[in-house]
Amino acid sequence: MTEIEKLTEKNKHLQETILAYSARVNTMNDKIYIDNSRFMELIDELATQITKMNFGAETFEERLIYIDSKDKSHYETHFTNEAQDYYNETYDEYEGLFNNIANIYSDARQ
């Protein structure tokens, strides 16, 4: 199984688990609020996996941050501009799905 297939399967399983849990503990009108940092981590993980699946080797790039006094270059890894735009859209989409379908919200929205 390729890495993309593994991530796709993991993502599908996670979505099914969350929706099944939501259906068991949630009536249609009850909202579930979870810790903001955990909610953001969940949405970030999904958006990152989907972005990596779609962009593959073109997902990340190294950016020069600074050159120290010994002429050593220091880099950080970032999404490419295109991958960052896609990630942002995907993050918003999944946040909306959790809010509108599963009734799961960040506690920052209480």
N, C-alpha and C positions, 0 to 999 in steps of 0.2 A: 504494500500500500504506500503510495507516495505521501510526502509531507502535506501537500494540499488536500489530499483525500482524508488524511488523519485529522487535519484541522477542521475540514468541513463536517466530518462525522462528530467531532468533539463539540462543535458549535451547534449542530442539530440536536445532539443529546442534551446540551445545556439548555437550549430553548424549550425542549419538551419537558424537561425536569421543572423548570421555572413555571411554565404554564400549568403543569399538573399540580404543583404545589399551590399555586395561586387558586386554582379551581377548588381545591380541598378546603382551604382556610378562608376563603373569601366569598362573600355574597356579592352580588352585582353592585351594590352601593357602598360597600366597605373598601376603604383605601388602606393599603399596606404601606407604612412608612419605614424605611430602613436608614441606617446611619449614612449620612451624605458621602463620606469617604468610601464606604463599601459599595454604595450605589454607583458612584463615579468609577470605581475600580472595575466593577462588573461591566459597565457600558464600555469603558476604555478597552478592556480585554477583548470583548466581542468586536469592536470597531477595528482594533489593531489586527486581530486575526484575519478579518475579512479583507482589510487593506493589503496585508501581506499575501493573501491568496490571490488577489487581483493584480498586484504589481510585481510579485516575485522578486527577482534580483534588483528591480528598479524601485524598490520600496524605500530604501535608505541611502543616505550619502554622508560622507565625512565632511565636516566643515571645520576649517581652521579657526581656532578660538584665539590663540595668542602664541607668540614666540618668546620663550624666556631668555634670560640673560646669557645662557649658554648656547643660544641659537637652536634650541630644541623646540620643535613644533608641537603644539597641543591641539588635539581635535576632539570634536563631539559628534556623535551619530545623531542624525535628524532624518525625519521623513523628507523625501524629495518634495518640491512644491506641489506637484500633481498629486502625489500620495497624500500630502497633508490636506489638500482640498477634499479629496475623496474621504479621508478619515473623518474630517469635520462633518460632512454630509451624512456619513454612516452613523456617527455618534448621535447626531440629532435624530436620525430615523429610528434607531434602536431605543433611545430615550423615550420617544413618542410611542413606540410599540409597548414598552413596559408600562407607561402611564395609561395609555388608552385601551389596551387589550387586557393586560394582566392586573391593572389597578395598583401597580407598584410604583412608589414615589420616593424621592429623597426626603429625608426628614427636614431638610433645609426649606422645603416648600410648605411646611405645616404652618 
